[in-house]
Amino acid sequence: MRSSRDDKAREWAQTLAIEALGFLATDMERLEPFLSLTGIDPGNLRQVAAQPSFLVAVLDHLAGDESLLLAFAANGGRNPADIEKGRRILAGPEPDWGA
């Protein structure tokens, strides 16, 4: 059972990922590499943006490019560590492959 605290954390992480997508979308030089890596057509962006795995992919993309990550953080007044925190919240617990 999810708690209100979990719901608030998830909402925060979703908002962060949507902000990150907005940041990417304001500049085609930032957006095109993301779309190319994910195989998403720009015409389908709104449709797939509602999927939780897509929001994780947005944060993964930012986390994987330090200059992009720092630009996003500076642009939005965010701590760069928020990206990884948000990604972990949206992705859920890591699988225990040793079990």
N, C-alpha and C positions, 0 to 999 in steps of 0.2 A: 504494500500500500504506500503510495507516494504522499509525502507530507506537503503542507503548505510551503515550507521552506524549500523543498525540492522543486515545487512548481515555480516559485519565485526565481530560483537559480536558473531553471530551464528558460523561463521567460527572458531573463537577463541575457542569457547566452544566445537565444534566438534574435533578440534585438541587436546584439553585437554583430551577429552574422549578417543580418539584413543591412546594418550600417556598412559593414565591410563590402557587401555586394554593391551597395550604392556607390561606395568609393571606387570600386573597380569599374562600374558602369559609367562613371562620369568621364572616362578617358578610354577610348578604344585601344590605345597602346597598352593599357593595363588589362582591359577586358578580353581582348583577343587571345592572349596566351592561355588564360583560364578556360575559355570556351574550347580552344584547340585541345587542351589536355583532357578535358572532360568529355569532348565529343558532343557537346550541347549546341544546338542550332540557336542563334539569337532569337528566332521567332518563337522558340519553345521556352525561353528563359522564365517568363512569368509562371508558366505551368509547372516547371520543375522546381521553382524557387520555394514552393510550399512543402517540398519533401525534406524531412529531417536530414537525410544523408547528403542532400545537396548543400545544406547549411554547413555541415561538417566539412564538405569539400571546399567551400569558400574559405573557411578558417584554415584548413590545411594548406591551401594555396598561399595565403598570406604568410603563414608560419614558415613556409618553405623558401621564401624570398625575403632576405633580411632588409633590403632597401625598400621593398614594397611594404613590409611590416612596419618599418620605422616611419615611412611616409604616412601610412594609415593612422598610426598612433599619434603622430604630431598633428595631423589634420583634424582628428577627432578629440584631441585632448585625452587620449587613452594611454594606459600603461601597456607596453608591448606584451607583457606577460599575460594580460587579459585574453589575448588570442588563444593561447594554449589552454588556459583555464576554461574558456568558453567551449573550445573544441572537446575537451574531456567531458564537460557536462552534457553536451549534445550527443557525443558518441556513446556515452554510457560506460559501464565498467569494462575494463580490459578482460578478455577471456583468459582463463587459467588453463593454459595448454598442458601443464604438468599434472593435472588431476585425472 
